[in-house]
Amino acid sequence: MDQTEGAIGWGTLTLINAGLAQGKGRSGLGWFLASLLLGPLATFLIVVLPAIEPRIEPMPREGWALPPSRTETP
């Protein structure tokens, strides 16, 4: 395998790792850059590390109420 084929394979791996990372709630760009340096080790880390759960903050109750001007009927 020459250097061109190796570079194409490494680049493909970085794109796959970015997609895997985004699927687990992590930064695709960050893992893309890490994969440029770490290669298959980055793939292993992405697979082994747990997914990040998104934080959902509750909406304040007053956010659901209509403004006073809209509650009055003409």
Stockholm file with secondary structure:
# STOCKHOLM 1.0

chainA/1-74         MDQTEGAIGWGTLTLINAGLAQGKGRSGLGWFLASLLLGPLATFLIVVLPAIEPRIEPMPREGWALPPSRTETP
#=GR chainA/1-74 SS CCHHHHHHHHHHHHHHHHHHHHHTTSCHHHHHHHHHHHTHHHHHHHHHSCCCCCCCCCCCGGGTSCCHHHHSCC
#=GC SS_cons        CCHHHHHHHHHHHHHHHHHHHHHTTSCHHHHHHHHHHHTHHHHHHHHHSCCCCCCCCCCCGGGTSCCHHHHSCC
//
